[in-house]
Amino acid sequence: MAREFQRGHKAKVSDLTSGTDLYVGVQIAGPGLTFDISCFGLDADEQLSDDRYFIFFNQPKSPEESIQVLGAQAGDTESFRVTLDRIPANIHKLSFTATLDGAGQMSQAGPGYIRIVAGGEEVVKYAFTGSEFTTERAVMLGDFYLKDVWRFAAVGQGFDGGLDALLKNFGGEVAEEAPAAPSQDAPPAFAPPSQPSAPPAFGAPAAPQAPQPAPAFGAPATPAPAPQQQSMHAAPTIAAPMAPAPQAPAPYGQPPQQPQFGQIPGQGAPPAAPPYGQQPPASFGQQPPGAPPFGQQPPGMPHGVPQGVPAAGAGLQAALQPYKEAATGQRWTSQNQQLIRVDLTMGGMPVLARQGSMVMYQGKVDFGYKGAGFAGRMVGNATGQEMQLMRCTGRGQVFLAEEGAHLHPIELQGDGICVSAESVLAFDESLQYEVRRIEGHGIPGGALFTMQFQGTGTVVVKTHGVPVVLPVTPTTFADCNAVVAWSSASQVIISSQVRLRRNAYPGHSGETVNLQFRGAPGNFIVVQPYEV
């Protein structure tokens, strides 16, 4: 059964397949875009020391034919034959790349993948989307590399300069004007038969016949199945389903719907987003309505169903399908109600998060202490709005959570929001934040304090349970211990019911300090079903 990789995943080839005569397929496309897909054979210093191992359409095979271009087939934009046991000793890495030929950027590409097929059966796939990139014009997709044994790694690293940047990165020379290649026919290599259902037979060139490994080389027998787009750029980690219908993936470039009072960056308001107070999707550990219990196979489903089938299929992969990582290509993505992921490779800015809130990360991520300075600590201690933060930088994805609290990413577009420091999990470093004083009489200390966030970026707010969002009216009151956040343009007035005579007798209501909110239409408050 095929394994799904995500960026940074590595494995020994021998753990994926016992064969060494492999088919490598790459699928990448975009409206109005043309891609050149190549393979660089690199030495121990990861340099292109021998130009004969730059394999592309104009040089379709290496001298000993251990690397050959096969052309488009079986749903792949380009494909290669790689015979690992025939690669010379001076080649230590094979890097498969895609570059744009003409105008455009990698961010305009649709969903794609690089996959390995052995004996006609897919054994591993790394899927990606163009939304993982920005202005890059080239990308390194995957590598075979020699470290005691041959291994495979999913890379997904982009280059702004296109093919020239790749050549310079690998130590190659960029010619001023590449001479026109002599018009010759397609290389005498693989040509698939006319019957799409028959497995392609490899027409071997006049070279020493290598003993057939097990499994023997074979390209995919049929085009890739339609549900391939379910495999987005992330590998399957156990996460709750975010879309209302787990059997169908979210449309490309759009995140799954979930209850929230802020918008995820880069996403417009979903047309059918449920309002606050409505029951959210099933949380982690709960199956969608009508789904079989976790780990059980639906009745009537045959065994041995491939991994690419929908989640209703049989086997371990089908059982885990509803909990796969939600990958939308956005910077902030809710995995379920209690877990959120931030992709540091997008946006190019660090993230400030509550210390200890990281539950896992992927890629090269650095975590550093974020100090508030002496003045900041003094203000935080005096107001109760001190935040113990860590600074997350690098290229990778960080998963954040804290004590099972419900998490809500709120995107600010130049506006502001007030929220207590205790209710903040993480936020983009681009946001400005400060302690705000709420004046009032009749309460200890004479004032309440909150944090005000302003600017452009995202702040992740924690709540106990599913919150409710209410519009601000002249008669809107809320318990100060249950309010989570409110729009910074709202006017807040402390309404105290503390009276000397009333406190002299037992049995008062206990609701002594409330907040009254006033403001123009469009202002809001967020209240949780819990009192701190």
C-alpha positions in Angstrom: 0.0 0.0 0.0 1.3 3.4 -0.9 2.7 5.7 1.8 1.9 9.4 1.8 4.8 11.7 2.5 4.8 15.3 3.4 7.5 17.9 3.2 10.6 16.7 5.1 9.6 13.0 5.4 12.4 10.5 4.6 12.6 6.7 4.4 14.9 4.0 3.1 14.0 2.8 -0.3 14.3 -0.8 1.0 11.5 0.0 3.5 9.3 1.2 0.6 10.0 -1.6 -1.9 12.4 -4.5 -2.5 12.9 -3.4 -6.1 15.6 -1.1 -7.4 14.3 -0.6 -10.9 11.8 2.2 -10.2 9.4 4.5 -12.0 9.3 8.1 -10.8 6.2 10.2 -11.9 5.7 13.9 -11.4 2.3 15.6 -11.9 2.2 19.5 -11.9 0.1 21.9 -13.9 -1.5 25.3 -13.8 -3.7 27.5 -16.0 -1.5 29.0 -18.7 1.7 27.5 -17.2 4.4 25.3 -18.8 6.7 23.3 -16.6 10.1 21.7 -17.3 10.8 18.7 -15.1 14.4 17.5 -14.7 16.7 15.3 -12.6 20.1 16.4 -11.3 22.6 13.7 -10.6 24.9 15.2 -7.8 28.2 14.1 -6.3 29.1 13.7 -2.6 29.3 17.5 -2.3 25.8 17.9 -3.8 27.3 19.5 -6.9 26.6 18.8 -10.6 30.2 17.8 -11.3 29.3 15.9 -14.5 26.9 17.7 -16.9 25.9 14.3 -18.4 23.8 13.7 -15.2 21.6 16.7 -15.8 18.7 14.7 -17.2 15.9 16.6 -19.0 14.0 16.6 -22.3 17.2 17.6 -24.2 19.4 15.0 -22.5 17.0 12.1 -21.9 19.3 9.6 -20.3 22.6 9.2 -18.4 25.6 7.6 -20.0 24.9 4.1 -18.5 21.1 4.7 -18.8 20.5 4.3 -15.1 18.3 7.5 -15.3 16.0 7.9 -18.3 13.2 10.3 -19.2 10.0 8.4 -20.2 7.6 11.2 -21.0 4.1 11.9 -19.9 2.0 8.9 -19.1 -0.5 7.4 -16.6 -1.6 10.8 -15.5 1.9 12.1 -14.9 3.2 15.3 -16.5 6.7 13.7 -16.7 8.1 10.3 -15.7 11.5 8.7 -15.3 13.1 5.3 -15.0 15.6 5.1 -12.2 17.7 1.9 -11.8 19.4 2.4 -8.4 21.8 -0.5 -8.6 23.2 0.8 -11.9 24.0 4.4 -10.8 27.7 5.0 -10.7 29.6 5.4 -7.4 30.3 9.1 -8.0 26.6 10.0 -8.0 25.2 10.3 -4.4 22.0 12.1 -5.0 19.2 12.4 -7.6 17.2 15.6 -7.2 13.9 15.9 -9.1 12.9 19.4 -9.9 10.2 21.4 -11.7 10.8 24.9 -13.2 8.5 27.3 -15.0 9.1 27.8 -18.7 7.8 31.3 -19.4 5.9 33.7 -17.2 4.2 32.8 -13.9 4.9 31.7 -10.4 4.7 28.4 -8.5 1.8 29.8 -6.4 -0.4 29.6 -9.5 0.1 25.8 -9.8 -2.7 23.5 -8.8 -2.3 20.3 -6.7 0.5 18.1 -7.8 2.7 15.2 -6.6 5.9 13.2 -7.1 5.5 9.4 -6.7 7.5 6.2 -6.9 6.1 3.1 -8.6 7.7 -0.3 -8.3 6.5 -3.2 -10.4 3.4 -1.2 -11.5 2.3 -0.5 -7.9 2.6 2.9 -6.3 4.7 2.7 -3.1 5.1 6.3 -2.0 3.7 9.7 -2.9 4.5 13.3 -1.8 1.6 15.6 -2.7 1.8 19.4 -2.7 -0.2 22.5 -3.8 0.8 25.8 -5.4 -0.5 27.6 -2.4 2.6 26.4 -0.4 4.7 28.7 -2.6 4.7 32.4 -3.4 7.0 34.0 -6.0 9.2 31.0 -6.6 9.7 29.9 -10.2 11.4 26.5 -9.4 11.0 23.9 -6.8 12.9 20.8 -5.7 10.3 18.1 -5.3 12.1 15.0 -4.0 15.5 13.4 -3.7 17.0 9.9 -3.8 20.2 10.2 -1.8 22.8 7.7 -0.7 23.5 7.4 3.0 24.8 3.9 3.6 21.8 2.8 1.5 19.5 4.6 -1.0 16.8 6.7 0.7 14.0 8.9 -0.6 13.1 12.4 0.8 10.2 14.7 0.1 11.7 18.2 -0.2 9.3 20.9 -1.5 11.9 23.7 -1.5 11.3 26.6 -3.9 13.7 29.0 -5.7 12.8 32.5 -6.9 15.3 32.5 -9.8 13.9 29.4 -11.6 16.2 27.1 -13.5 19.2 29.5 -13.3 18.9 29.5 -9.5 18.8 25.7 -9.4 21.9 25.4 -11.7 23.8 27.8 -9.6 22.7 26.0 -6.4 24.0 22.8 -7.8 27.3 24.3 -9.0 26.4 24.2 -12.7 27.1 27.0 -15.2 24.4 29.1 -16.8 25.0 29.7 -20.5 24.1 33.1 -22.0 22.2 31.5 -24.8 21.7 27.7 -24.9 22.5 26.4 -28.4 19.5 24.9 -30.2 19.5 21.1 -29.7 19.6 19.1 -32.9 16.0 18.1 -33.8 16.1 14.4 -33.1 13.3 11.9 -32.4 12.3 10.9 -29.0 14.9 8.9 -27.1 14.9 5.2 -27.8 13.4 4.5 -24.4 10.0 3.7 -23.1 6.8 4.1 -25.2 3.5 3.0 -23.5 1.3 0.6 -25.5 -1.9 1.9 -27.1 -4.1 -0.1 -24.7 -4.3 1.9 -21.5 -5.4 -1.1 -19.5 -2.3 -3.2 -20.3 0.8 -2.7 -18.2 3.6 -1.0 -20.3 6.4 -3.3 -21.3 9.8 -1.7 -21.0 11.7 -1.7 -24.3 15.3 -2.0 -23.1 18.1 -0.3 -25.1 21.2 -2.1 -26.2 22.8 -2.2 -22.8 24.0 -5.0 -20.5 20.9 -6.8 -19.2 20.6 -6.3 -15.5 19.0 -9.2 -13.5 15.4 -8.5 -12.8 14.9 -7.4 -9.2 11.8 -8.1 -7.3 9.5 -6.4 -8.0 10.3 -5.8 -11.7 10.0 -2.4 -13.2 6.6 -1.3 -14.4 4.9 2.0 -14.9 1.4 2.5 -13.5 -1.0 0.4 -15.5 -3.9 2.9 -15.4 -4.2 6.7 -15.0 -4.1 7.9 -11.4 -7.6 7.7 -9.8 -9.6 10.9 -9.4 -9.5 11.1 -5.6 -5.8 12.0 -5.8 -6.6 15.6 -4.9 -7.5 14.3 -1.5 -3.8 14.1 -0.8 -2.9 17.7 -0.2 0.5 19.0 0.8 0.4 17.5 4.3 1.0 13.9 5.3 -1.6 12.0 7.3 -1.4 12.8 10.9 -4.2 12.0 13.3 -6.5 15.0 13.3 -10.2 15.5 13.4 -12.1 16.1 10.2 -12.9 19.8 9.6 -15.2 19.5 6.6 -18.9 18.6 7.2 -18.6 15.7 4.7 -15.4 13.8 5.4 -15.8 11.8 2.2 -15.1 14.8 -0.1 -12.1 17.1 0.3 -12.5 20.9 0.6 -12.2 22.8 -2.8 -8.7 23.7 -3.8 -7.4 26.8 -1.9 -10.4 26.9 0.6 -10.2 25.6 4.2 -12.8 23.5 5.8 -15.7 25.3 7.5 -15.8 25.5 11.2 -17.3 27.7 13.9 -15.2 30.8 14.4 -15.6 34.5 15.0 -12.5 35.5 12.9 -11.5 34.7 9.4 -8.5 32.5 8.6 -5.9 34.5 6.7 -6.3 34.5 2.9 -9.8 33.1 3.1 -13.0 35.0 2.4 -16.1 34.4 4.5 -17.4 30.9 3.7 -20.8 31.1 2.1 -22.3 28.6 4.5 -20.3 29.2 7.7 -22.5 28.2 10.8 -23.2 31.1 13.2 -22.0 31.0 16.7 -24.2 29.1 19.1 -24.8 26.4 16.5 -23.4 23.0 17.0 -19.9 22.7 15.5 -18.5 19.7 13.6 -17.6 16.6 15.6 -14.5 17.0 17.7 -11.5 14.7 17.8 -12.4 11.1 18.8 -16.0 11.4 17.5 -17.0 9.8 14.2 -19.2 11.8 11.7 -22.9 10.8 11.6 -23.4 7.4 10.0 -19.7 6.5 10.1 -18.6 3.1 11.6 -16.9 3.0 15.0 -13.2 3.9 14.9 -11.1 1.1 13.6 -14.0 -1.0 12.3 -14.6 -1.8 8.7 -18.0 -0.9 7.1 -20.1 -4.0 6.2 -19.8 -5.2 2.7 -16.4 -3.5 1.9 -13.9 -6.0 0.4 -10.4 -6.3 1.8 -7.3 -5.1 0.0 -8.8 -1.8 -1.1 -5.9 0.6 -2.2 -5.2 3.7 -0.1 -6.5 6.1 -2.7 -10.1 5.1 -2.2 -12.5 7.3 -0.2 -12.6 7.2 3.6 -15.5 4.7 3.5 -13.1 1.9 2.3 -11.6 -0.9 4.3 -8.4 -1.3 6.3 -6.3 0.9 8.6 -6.0 3.8 6.2 -9.7 4.0 5.8 -10.2 3.9 9.6 -7.7 6.9 10.0 -9.1 8.8 7.0 -11.5 11.0 9.0 -8.6 12.1 11.3 -6.1 13.1 8.6 -4.4 16.4 8.8 -6.5 19.3 7.3 -4.2 21.0 4.8 -5.7 24.1 3.1 -2.5 25.9 1.9 -3.3 28.7 4.4 -0.9 30.1 7.0 -3.3 29.2 9.9 -5.4 26.1 9.7 -7.6 24.6 12.4 -7.1 20.8 12.6 -10.1 20.4 14.9 -11.7 22.5 17.7 -8.7 22.1 20.0 -5.7 22.0 17.7 -4.4 24.6 15.2 -1.4 24.6 12.8 0.6 27.5 11.6 2.8 27.2 8.5 5.9 29.4 9.1 6.9 29.1 5.4 4.0 31.3 4.4 3.9 35.0 5.2 7.6 35.2 6.1 7.1 36.3 9.7 7.6 34.7 13.1 4.8 33.7 15.4 4.6 34.5 19.1 2.9 31.6 21.1 2.3 30.8 24.7 5.2 28.9 26.2 4.6 25.2 26.2 1.7 25.3 23.7 3.6 23.4 21.0 2.4 19.8 20.6 4.5 18.9 17.5 6.2 20.5 14.6 7.6 19.6 11.2 10.5 21.0 9.3 13.3 23.3 10.6 11.7 25.4 13.3 13.5 27.3 16.1 11.9 28.2 19.4 13.3 31.1 21.4 12.3 32.9 24.5 10.4 36.2 23.9 11.0 38.6 26.8 8.8 41.5 27.6 11.6 43.6 29.1 11.7 45.1 32.6 8.9 47.6 31.9 6.7 45.0 30.3 7.1 42.6 33.2 6.2 45.4 35.6 3.1 46.3 33.7 2.1 42.7 33.2 2.5 41.9 36.9 0.5 45.0 37.9 -2.4 44.5 35.5 -2.5 40.7 35.4 -2.0 40.9 31.6 1.5 39.3 31.5 2.1 36.8 28.6 4.8 34.2 28.8 5.7 33.9 25.1 8.0 31.9 22.8 9.1 33.1 19.3 8.7 30.5 16.6 10.8 31.0 13.4 12.1 28.9 10.5 10.5 26.9 7.7 8.0 24.4 8.8 4.6 23.8 10.5 3.9 24.1 14.2 0.9 22.6 15.9 -0.4 24.5 18.9 -2.9 23.6 21.7 -3.5 24.1 25.4 -5.4 22.0 27.8 -8.1 21.1 25.3 -9.4 24.7 25.0 -11.4 25.6 21.9 -9.2 27.7 19.5 -10.4 30.4 17.1 -8.0 32.1 14.6 -9.1 35.8 14.1 -7.7 37.6 11.1 -7.2 41.4 11.6 -7.1 43.6 8.6 -6.1 46.9 10.1 -8.8 46.7 12.8 -8.5 45.8 16.4 -9.8 43.4 19.1 -9.6 43.4 22.9 -9.0 40.1 24.6 -7.6 39.1 28.0 -4.0 37.9 27.9 -5.2 34.6 29.5 -7.3 33.9 26.5 -4.5 34.4 23.9 -2.7 31.3 22.6 -0.6 32.7 19.7 -0.5 35.6 17.2 1.6 36.9 14.3 4.5 39.1 15.3 3.3 41.7 12.9 0.5 42.7 15.3 0.8 45.5 17.8 -0.4 44.8 21.3 -0.7 46.8 24.5 -2.4 46.7 27.9 -5.7 48.7 27.8 -7.3 50.1 31.0 -11.0 50.0 31.6 -12.0 52.6 34.1 -14.7 52.0 36.6 -15.9 52.7 40.2 -16.9 50.3 42.9 -14.5 47.5 42.0 -11.2 46.5 43.6 -8.3 48.6 42.2 -10.7 50.9 40.4 -10.2 49.4 36.9 -10.0 46.3 34.8 -7.4 45.6 32.2 -7.3 43.8 28.9 -4.9 43.4 25.9 -5.6 45.2 22.7 -4.4 43.8 19.4 -4.2 45.9 16.2 -2.8 45.7 12.7 -2.7 43.1 10.0 -2.3 39.5 11.1 -3.9 36.7 13.0 -4.5 36.2 16.7 -5.6 32.8 18.1 -8.1 33.1 21.0 -8.9 30.3 23.5 -12.4 29.7 24.9 -13.9 27.2 27.3 -16.5 25.5 25.1 -18.2 27.0 22.0 -18.6 30.8 22.3 -21.4 33.0 21.2 -21.0 36.3 19.3 -23.5 39.0 20.1 -23.9 42.4 18.5 -23.3 45.5 20.7 -26.5 47.3 21.6 -27.2 50.0 24.2 -28.5 47.3 26.5 -25.7 44.7 26.1 -24.3 43.6 29.5 -21.9 40.7 30.1 -20.3 39.2 33.2 -16.6 40.3 33.2 -15.5 36.8 34.0 -17.3 35.3 31.0 -16.4 37.8 28.3 -13.7 36.6 26.0 -13.2 39.4 23.5 -14.8 42.5 22.0 -14.2 44.8 19.1 -11.8 47.6 20.1 -14.2 50.3 18.8 -16.8 49.4 21.4 -17.2 51.6 24.4 -17.0 49.6 27.6 -18.5 50.8 30.8 -18.3 49.0 34.1 -21.7 48.5 35.7 -21.2 47.6 39.4 -24.0 46.5 41.7 -21.9 46.6 44.8 -23.7 48.5 47.6 -22.5 48.9 51.2 -26.0 48.1 52.6 -26.4 45.1 50.3 -23.0 43.7 51.2 -23.8 44.0 54.9 -26.3 41.2 54.5 -25.7 37.6 53.2 -27.5 36.2 50.2 -26.7 38.7 47.5 -26.8 37.5 43.8 -23.1 37.2 43.3 -23.3 39.2 40.0 -21.6 42.3 41.3 -19.5 43.5 38.4 -20.7 43.6 34.8 -19.5 45.2 31.7 -21.9 47.3 29.6 -21.0 47.7 25.9 -21.9 50.5 23.5 -21.0 51.1 19.9 -21.9 51.7 16.4 -23.5 48.8 14.3 -20.9 46.2 13.5 -19.3 46.0 16.9 -19.5 42.7 18.8 -18.7 40.9 22.0 -17.7 37.2 22.4 -18.9 35.3 25.4 -18.0 31.8 26.5 -20.2 29.3 28.4 -17.8 29.5 31.4 -16.8 31.9 34.1 -13.1 32.2 34.8 
